[in-house]
């Protein structure tokens, strides 16, 4: 990431500041959602104790596990991209020059991530609206209600991924162009 905010002025400085604000926002959400993992572990432990000690299985607890996993993974996507800990072919990527890595990052995000985010957000909104309209719940009588809330995570998390990708593109582009400009 570019850490020369004092050197950048004008439009570049504004873009960098916007990218940093976006990064902080996504990291804040990621750290908050990470606490769901503690809740997830508690739900899993309760489910195991109920099943193996009391021979009682709860559909609602099992569905809650799935939902907590989903929330953590979906919001974790933007967090991973923001912190540059996402999966890539490091075996090859590490051998490239810094300039090549920045170009690959920009092209990959523009060609692969941004279009996918657009598709999921636009189609996800219809999916969520339909779920809210019918107040979708579990098919199991003892399952969870309010599936429409968990389904709302889909477009929201991909919107955050979209923002994270734009911020990452900004960081990479400014880093690339500031080096090409002689810095």
Secondary structure by P-SEA (a helix, b strand, c coil): ccccccccccaaaaaaaaaaaaaaaaaaaaaaacaaaaaaaaaaaaaaaaacccccccaaaaaaaaaaaaaaaaaaaaaaaaaccccccccccccccaaaaaaaaaaaaacccaaaaaaaaaaaaaaaaaaaaacccccccccccccccccaaaaaaaaaaaaaaaaaaaaaaaaaaaaaacc
